[in-house]
Amino acid sequence: MSSCRQPCRTCPWRIEQHADEIPNFRLDLAEKLDATTSDQFGAPIFACHQSKAEQEVVCVGWLWRYGPDNIGIRLRLLNGQMRPEELEPDPSIELHETFQEVIEKLREDCA
């Protein structure tokens, strides 16, 4: 699983993003992504919603917020599969700070 350089235009981590603008968005699936915020071994990596099956890429919004704490991402850094710069947020892009903020916004959008 590779990553892009910046969160895509429809990334749910972007503060200005709304659920109805995210392609193929399903709230029931989004709510299951809480496990990606764990720092425990085996915690899944949050894939970009624009990924293709069997060709997933890491969600950059998530990577910038939770990547440093994810053991899978740390292993990729150690193995040279990712570069440390990929975890450095672009300060010009406003993102939610936590997954809880993301999911609350998405729930509001769907209400």
OpenMM code with the backbone's topology and positions (N, CA, C; nanometers):
from openmm import Vec3, app, unit

residues = "MET SER SER CYS ARG GLN PRO CYS ARG THR CYS PRO TRP ARG ILE GLU GLN HIS ALA ASP GLU ILE PRO ASN PHE ARG LEU ASP LEU ALA GLU LYS LEU ASP ALA THR THR SER ASP GLN PHE GLY ALA PRO ILE PHE ALA CYS HIS GLN SER LYS ALA GLU GLN GLU VAL VAL CYS VAL GLY TRP LEU TRP ARG TYR GLY PRO ASP ASN ILE GLY ILE ARG LEU ARG LEU LEU ASN GLY GLN MET ARG PRO GLU GLU LEU GLU PRO ASP PRO SER ILE GLU LEU HIS GLU THR PHE GLN GLU VAL ILE GLU LYS LEU ARG GLU ASP CYS ALA".split()
positions = [
    Vec3(0.0851, -0.1173, 0.0000),
    Vec3(0.0000, 0.0000, 0.0000),
    Vec3(0.0889, 0.1226, 0.0000),
    Vec3(0.0806, 0.1998, -0.1041),
    Vec3(0.1596, 0.3228, -0.1126),
    Vec3(0.0728, 0.4399, -0.0677),
    Vec3(0.1258, 0.5603, -0.0758),
    Vec3(0.0471, 0.6784, -0.0407),
    Vec3(0.0664, 0.7857, -0.1463),
    Vec3(-0.0251, 0.8813, -0.1481),
    Vec3(-0.0145, 0.9974, -0.2364),
    Vec3(0.0634, 1.1044, -0.1609),
    Vec3(0.0815, 1.2183, -0.2218),
    Vec3(0.1579, 1.3240, -0.1553),
    Vec3(0.0718, 1.4165, -0.0716),
    Vec3(-0.0549, 1.4335, -0.1111),
    Vec3(-0.1458, 1.5202, -0.0372),
    Vec3(-0.2826, 1.4543, -0.0303),
    Vec3(-0.3632, 1.4940, 0.0692),
    Vec3(-0.4983, 1.4395, 0.0747),
    Vec3(-0.5735, 1.4774, -0.0531),
    Vec3(-0.6495, 1.3822, -0.1060),
    Vec3(-0.7244, 1.4113, -0.2281),
    Vec3(-0.8306, 1.5183, -0.2010),
    Vec3(-0.8832, 1.5750, -0.3046),
    Vec3(-0.9812, 1.6831, -0.2940),
    Vec3(-1.1036, 1.6417, -0.2135),
    Vec3(-1.1410, 1.5142, -0.2194),
    Vec3(-1.2599, 1.4660, -0.1499),
    Vec3(-1.2275, 1.3891, -0.0220),
    Vec3(-1.1105, 1.4078, 0.0319),
    Vec3(-1.0681, 1.3376, 0.1538),
    Vec3(-1.1569, 1.3770, 0.2719),
    Vec3(-1.2120, 1.2788, 0.3440),
    Vec3(-1.2971, 1.3115, 0.4590),
    Vec3(-1.2216, 1.3788, 0.5735),
    Vec3(-1.0898, 1.3732, 0.5714),
    Vec3(-1.0113, 1.4406, 0.6756),
    Vec3(-1.0047, 1.5908, 0.6534),
    Vec3(-1.0345, 1.6374, 0.5321),
    Vec3(-1.0361, 1.7816, 0.5049),
    Vec3(-1.1558, 1.8441, 0.5764),
    Vec3(-1.1325, 1.9523, 0.6461),
    Vec3(-1.2382, 2.0180, 0.7234),
    Vec3(-1.3535, 2.0617, 0.6345),
    Vec3(-1.3258, 2.1080, 0.5151),
    Vec3(-1.4316, 2.1598, 0.4275),
    Vec3(-1.5091, 2.0503, 0.3542),
    Vec3(-1.4698, 1.9256, 0.3709),
    Vec3(-1.5333, 1.8159, 0.2970),
    Vec3(-1.6652, 1.7730, 0.3593),
    Vec3(-1.7603, 1.7334, 0.2740),
    Vec3(-1.8910, 1.6854, 0.3177),
    Vec3(-1.9147, 1.5458, 0.2616),
    Vec3(-1.9888, 1.4660, 0.3361),
    Vec3(-2.0119, 1.3261, 0.2995),
    Vec3(-2.0698, 1.3113, 0.1595),
    Vec3(-2.1596, 1.4011, 0.1200),
    Vec3(-2.2235, 1.3867, -0.0111),
    Vec3(-2.1291, 1.4157, -0.1276),
    Vec3(-2.0097, 1.4639, -0.0982),
    Vec3(-1.9107, 1.4925, -0.2025),
    Vec3(-1.8038, 1.3834, -0.2126),
    Vec3(-1.8110, 1.2847, -0.1237),
    Vec3(-1.7120, 1.1771, -0.1218),
    Vec3(-1.7637, 1.0615, -0.2068),
    Vec3(-1.6945, 1.0276, -0.3138),
    Vec3(-1.7403, 0.9184, -0.4005),
    Vec3(-1.7566, 0.7868, -0.3238),
    Vec3(-1.8665, 0.7187, -0.3484),
    Vec3(-1.8953, 0.5877, -0.2901),
    Vec3(-1.8983, 0.5879, -0.1379),
    Vec3(-1.9281, 0.7018, -0.0777),
    Vec3(-1.9284, 0.7110, 0.0689),
    Vec3(-2.0428, 0.6313, 0.1290),
    Vec3(-2.0092, 0.5572, 0.2346),
    Vec3(-2.1096, 0.4856, 0.3139),
    Vec3(-2.0753, 0.5044, 0.4609),
    Vec3(-2.1669, 0.5641, 0.5358),
    Vec3(-2.1439, 0.5920, 0.6772),
    Vec3(-2.1178, 0.4641, 0.7556),
    Vec3(-2.1892, 0.3561, 0.7246),
    Vec3(-2.1699, 0.2313, 0.7990),
    Vec3(-2.0271, 0.1789, 0.7862),
    Vec3(-1.9664, 0.1976, 0.6697),
    Vec3(-1.8267, 0.1550, 0.6519),
    Vec3(-1.7307, 0.2521, 0.7200),
    Vec3(-1.7596, 0.3811, 0.7107),
    Vec3(-1.6734, 0.4823, 0.7727),
    Vec3(-1.6657, 0.4627, 0.9239),
    Vec3(-1.7780, 0.4277, 0.9855),
    Vec3(-1.7788, 0.4096, 1.1309),
    Vec3(-1.6922, 0.2929, 1.1757),
    Vec3(-1.6643, 0.1996, 1.0893),
    Vec3(-1.5803, 0.0843, 1.1239),
    Vec3(-1.4311, 0.1171, 1.1188),
    Vec3(-1.3961, 0.2355, 1.0753),
    Vec3(-1.2557, 0.2723, 1.0590),
    Vec3(-1.1894, 0.3199, 1.1879),
    Vec3(-1.2634, 0.3226, 1.2963),
    Vec3(-1.2076, 0.3640, 1.4242),
    Vec3(-1.0858, 0.2813, 1.4626),
    Vec3(-1.0845, 0.1541, 1.4232),
    Vec3(-0.9715, 0.0655, 1.4573),
    Vec3(-0.8396, 0.1157, 1.3991),
    Vec3(-0.8448, 0.1985, 1.2952),
    Vec3(-0.7219, 0.2489, 1.2333),
    Vec3(-0.6502, 0.3513, 1.3201),
    Vec3(-0.7154, 0.3960, 1.4273),
    Vec3(-0.6527, 0.4961, 1.5145),
    Vec3(-0.5759, 0.4345, 1.6298),
    Vec3(-0.5771, 0.3031, 1.6394),
    Vec3(-0.5074, 0.2341, 1.7477),
    Vec3(-0.3566, 0.2317, 1.7227),
    Vec3(-0.2819, 0.2378, 1.8310),
    Vec3(-0.1361, 0.2259, 1.8191),
    Vec3(-0.0892, 0.0839, 1.8500),
    Vec3(-0.1830, -0.0103, 1.8541),
    Vec3(-0.1512, -0.1493, 1.8850),
    Vec3(-0.1044, -0.2245, 1.7602),
    Vec3(-0.0226, -0.3248, 1.7807),
    Vec3(0.0247, -0.4073, 1.6699),
    Vec3(-0.0951, -0.4692, 1.5983),
    Vec3(-0.0939, -0.4650, 1.4687),
    Vec3(-0.2030, -0.5221, 1.3894),
    Vec3(-0.3134, -0.4252, 1.3564),
    Vec3(-0.3064, -0.3021, 1.4059),
    Vec3(-0.4089, -0.2035, 1.3720),
    Vec3(-0.4051, -0.1793, 1.2212),
    Vec3(-0.5222, -0.1765, 1.1578),
    Vec3(-0.5243, -0.1564, 1.0126),
    Vec3(-0.4820, -0.0154, 0.9738),
    Vec3(-0.4484, -0.0021, 0.8479),
    Vec3(-0.4130, 0.1269, 0.7894),
    Vec3(-0.5359, 0.1790, 0.7153),
    Vec3(-0.5633, 0.3056, 0.7293),
    Vec3(-0.6787, 0.3712, 0.6677),
    Vec3(-0.6472, 0.3933, 0.5198),
    Vec3(-0.7198, 0.3257, 0.4335),
    Vec3(-0.6974, 0.3385, 0.2888),
    Vec3(-0.7770, 0.4556, 0.2327),
    Vec3(-0.7252, 0.5166, 0.1304),
    Vec3(-0.7934, 0.6255, 0.0599),
    Vec3(-0.9215, 0.5708, -0.0026),
    Vec3(-1.0294, 0.6490, 0.0051),
    Vec3(-1.1573, 0.6060, -0.0513),
    Vec3(-1.1528, 0.5958, -0.2036),
    Vec3(-1.0500, 0.6493, -0.2657),
    Vec3(-1.0378, 0.6399, -0.4116),
    Vec3(-0.9506, 0.5211, -0.4545),
    Vec3(-0.9068, 0.4425, -0.3579),
    Vec3(-0.8258, 0.3244, -0.3902),
    Vec3(-0.9065, 0.2248, -0.4718),
    Vec3(-0.8342, 0.1493, -0.5514),
    Vec3(-0.8959, 0.0393, -0.6255),
    Vec3(-0.8689, -0.0899, -0.5488),
    Vec3(-0.9597, -0.1859, -0.5626),
    Vec3(-0.9416, -0.3144, -0.4954),
    Vec3(-0.8055, -0.3734, -0.5322),
    Vec3(-0.7371, -0.4249, -0.4333),
    Vec3(-0.6049, -0.4857, -0.4492),
    Vec3(-0.4963, -0.3845, -0.4867),
    Vec3(-0.5305, -0.2553, -0.4906),
    Vec3(-0.4320, -0.1504, -0.5216),
    Vec3(-0.4519, -0.0320, -0.4261),
    Vec3(-0.4744, -0.0637, -0.2990),
    Vec3(-0.5028, 0.0405, -0.2016),
    Vec3(-0.3834, 0.1329, -0.1815),
    Vec3(-0.4161, 0.2578, -0.1557),
    Vec3(-0.3150, 0.3560, -0.1169),
    Vec3(-0.3562, 0.4117, 0.0189),
    Vec3(-0.2596, 0.4517, 0.0969),
    Vec3(-0.2848, 0.5080, 0.2292),
    Vec3(-0.3526, 0.6440, 0.2144),
    Vec3(-0.4538, 0.6681, 0.2975),
    Vec3(-0.5189, 0.7995, 0.3025),
    Vec3(-0.4186, 0.8973, 0.3643),
    Vec3(-0.3866, 1.0018, 0.2914),
    Vec3(-0.2854, 1.0965, 0.3396),
    Vec3(-0.3366, 1.1774, 0.4588),
    Vec3(-0.4646, 1.2121, 0.4598),
    Vec3(-0.5194, 1.2829, 0.5758),
    Vec3(-0.4996, 1.2019, 0.7024),
    Vec3(-0.5337, 1.0729, 0.6954),
    Vec3(-0.5129, 0.9830, 0.8098),
    Vec3(-0.3637, 0.9694, 0.8399),
    Vec3(-0.2830, 0.9541, 0.7373),
    Vec3(-0.1389, 0.9346, 0.7551),
    Vec3(-0.0773, 1.0504, 0.8331),
    Vec3(-0.1179, 1.1709, 0.7997),
    Vec3(-0.0638, 1.2877, 0.8677),
    Vec3(-0.1066, 1.2947, 1.0135),
    Vec3(-0.2218, 1.2383, 1.0473),
    Vec3(-0.2712, 1.2443, 1.1852),
    Vec3(-0.2330, 1.1216, 1.2678),
    Vec3(-0.2408, 1.0024, 1.2095),
    Vec3(-0.2212, 0.8795, 1.2856),
    Vec3(-0.1038, 0.7938, 1.2387),
    Vec3(-0.0475, 0.8236, 1.1249),
    Vec3(0.0616, 0.7424, 1.0716),
    Vec3(0.1787, 0.7212, 1.1652),
    Vec3(0.2266, 0.8267, 1.2333),
    Vec3(0.3419, 0.8076, 1.3218),
    Vec3(0.3170, 0.7093, 1.4355),
    Vec3(0.1897, 0.6891, 1.4723),
    Vec3(0.1573, 0.5978, 1.5821),
    Vec3(0.1213, 0.4579, 1.5346),
    Vec3(0.1074, 0.4386, 1.4058),
    Vec3(0.0649, 0.3092, 1.3514),
    Vec3(0.1877, 0.2205, 1.3295),
    Vec3(0.1846, 0.1030, 1.3875),
    Vec3(0.3015, 0.0141, 1.3799),
    Vec3(0.3287, -0.0293, 1.2360),
    Vec3(0.2232, -0.0512, 1.1581),
    Vec3(0.2420, -0.0872, 1.0170),
    Vec3(0.3164, 0.0219, 0.9410),
    Vec3(0.2830, 0.1470, 0.9685),
    Vec3(0.3526, 0.2595, 0.9040),
    Vec3(0.4962, 0.2675, 0.9541),
    Vec3(0.5176, 0.2470, 1.0817),
    Vec3(0.6546, 0.2492, 1.1354),
    Vec3(0.7411, 0.1416, 1.0698),
    Vec3(0.6819, 0.0234, 1.0497),
    Vec3(0.7566, -0.0842, 0.9832),
    Vec3(0.7904, -0.0460, 0.8394),
    Vec3(0.6989, 0.0181, 0.7715),
    Vec3(0.7262, 0.0625, 0.6337),
    Vec3(0.8406, 0.1639, 0.6311),
    Vec3(0.8433, 0.2516, 0.7304),
    Vec3(0.9534, 0.3480, 0.7396),
    Vec3(1.0857, 0.2758, 0.7622),
    Vec3(1.0867, 0.1800, 0.8546),
    Vec3(1.2093, 0.1044, 0.8839),
    Vec3(1.2577, 0.0240, 0.7638),
    Vec3(1.1631, -0.0286, 0.6861),
    Vec3(1.1976, -0.1110, 0.5696),
    Vec3(1.2233, -0.0285, 0.4433),
    Vec3(1.2133, 0.1031, 0.4541),
    Vec3(1.2370, 0.1886, 0.3389),
    Vec3(1.1222, 0.1915, 0.2383),
    Vec3(1.0044, 0.1405, 0.2775),
    Vec3(0.8888, 0.1423, 0.1876),
    Vec3(0.8196, 0.2781, 0.1873),
    Vec3(0.8479, 0.3584, 0.2872),
    Vec3(0.7968, 0.4947, 0.2957),
    Vec3(0.9102, 0.5839, 0.3420),
    Vec3(0.8966, 0.7118, 0.3111),
    Vec3(0.9952, 0.8100, 0.3560),
    Vec3(0.9346, 0.8927, 0.4704),
    Vec3(1.0136, 0.9333, 0.5680),
    Vec3(0.9618, 1.0126, 0.6802),
    Vec3(0.8875, 1.1388, 0.6353),
    Vec3(0.9277, 1.1973, 0.5239),
    Vec3(0.8635, 1.3196, 0.4744),
    Vec3(0.7155, 1.2974, 0.4431),
    Vec3(0.6789, 1.1734, 0.4125),
    Vec3(0.5392, 1.1441, 0.3790),
    Vec3(0.4471, 1.1637, 0.4989),
    Vec3(0.5028, 1.1663, 0.6189),
    Vec3(0.4228, 1.1841, 0.7393),
    Vec3(0.4155, 1.3294, 0.7845),
    Vec3(0.4811, 1.4187, 0.7112),
    Vec3(0.4843, 1.5598, 0.7482),
    Vec3(0.3684, 1.6338, 0.6831),
    Vec3(0.2729, 1.6853, 0.7644),
    Vec3(0.1573, 1.7553, 0.7087),
    Vec3(0.1935, 1.8840, 0.6373),
    Vec3(0.1140, 1.9166, 0.5377),
    Vec3(0.1242, 2.0443, 0.4681),
    Vec3(0.0397, 2.1421, 0.5499),
    Vec3(0.1002, 2.2428, 0.6109),
    Vec3(0.0238, 2.3343, 0.6973),
    Vec3(-0.0822, 2.4156, 0.6232),
    Vec3(-0.0778, 2.4188, 0.4921),
    Vec3(-0.1775, 2.4952, 0.4164),
    Vec3(-0.3087, 2.4172, 0.3978),
    Vec3(-0.3103, 2.2888, 0.4353),
    Vec3(-0.4305, 2.2066, 0.4213),
    Vec3(-0.4904, 2.1855, 0.5597),
    Vec3(-0.6140, 2.2316, 0.5769),
    Vec3(-0.6807, 2.2185, 0.7061),
    Vec3(-0.7463, 2.0817, 0.7188),
    Vec3(-0.7031, 2.0083, 0.8209),
    Vec3(-0.7559, 1.8742, 0.8453),
    Vec3(-0.8160, 1.8650, 0.9852),
    Vec3(-0.9097, 1.7722, 1.0016),
    Vec3(-0.9587, 1.7414, 1.1352),
    Vec3(-0.8412, 1.6854, 1.2142),
    Vec3(-0.8425, 1.7072, 1.3437),
    Vec3(-0.7344, 1.6590, 1.4297),
    Vec3(-0.7486, 1.5119, 1.4653),
    Vec3(-0.8733, 1.4645, 1.4776),
    Vec3(-0.8960, 1.3277, 1.5238),
    Vec3(-0.9989, 1.2568, 1.4362),
    Vec3(-0.9978, 1.1246, 1.4434),
    Vec3(-1.0986, 1.0460, 1.3733),
    Vec3(-1.2371, 1.0784, 1.4275),
    Vec3(-1.2474, 1.1025, 1.5578),
    Vec3(-1.3759, 1.1363, 1.6177),
    Vec3(-1.4347, 1.2612, 1.5524),
    Vec3(-1.3529, 1.3616, 1.5264),
    Vec3(-1.4008, 1.4823, 1.4575),
    Vec3(-1.4508, 1.4475, 1.3170),
    Vec3(-1.3750, 1.3641, 1.2473),
    Vec3(-1.4125, 1.3240, 1.1109),
    Vec3(-1.5476, 1.2548, 1.1119),
    Vec3(-1.5634, 1.1546, 1.1970),
    Vec3(-1.6860, 1.0748, 1.1950),
    Vec3(-1.8059, 1.1567, 1.2425),
    Vec3(-1.7860, 1.2463, 1.3382),
    Vec3(-1.8965, 1.3322, 1.3818),
    Vec3(-1.9439, 1.4216, 1.2680),
    Vec3(-1.8492, 1.4776, 1.1942),
    Vec3(-1.8872, 1.5620, 1.0788),
    Vec3(-1.9625, 1.4793, 0.9744),
    Vec3(-1.9145, 1.3595, 0.9449),
    Vec3(-1.9801, 1.2752, 0.8457),
    Vec3(-2.1208, 1.2354, 0.8930),
    Vec3(-2.1358, 1.2075, 1.0212),
    Vec3(-2.2679, 1.1745, 1.0744),
    Vec3(-2.3637, 1.2922, 1.0609),
    Vec3(-2.3146, 1.4126, 1.0922),
    Vec3(-2.3972, 1.5333, 1.0769),
    Vec3(-2.4413, 1.5507, 0.9321),
    Vec3(-2.3489, 1.5276, 0.8404),
    Vec3(-2.3806, 1.5425, 0.6982),
    Vec3(-2.4880, 1.4441, 0.6543),
    Vec3(-2.4886, 1.3269, 0.7147),
    Vec3(-2.5831, 1.2220, 0.6744),
    Vec3(-2.7180, 1.2308, 0.7453),
    Vec3(-2.7239, 1.3153, 0.8499),
    Vec3(-2.8497, 1.3263, 0.9277),
    Vec3(-2.9582, 1.3991, 0.8493),
] * unit.nanometer
topology = app.Topology()
chain = topology.addChain("A")
for resn in residues:
    res = topology.addResidue(resn, chain)
    for name in ("N", "CA", "C"):
        topology.addAtom(name, app.Element.getBySymbol(name[0]), res)
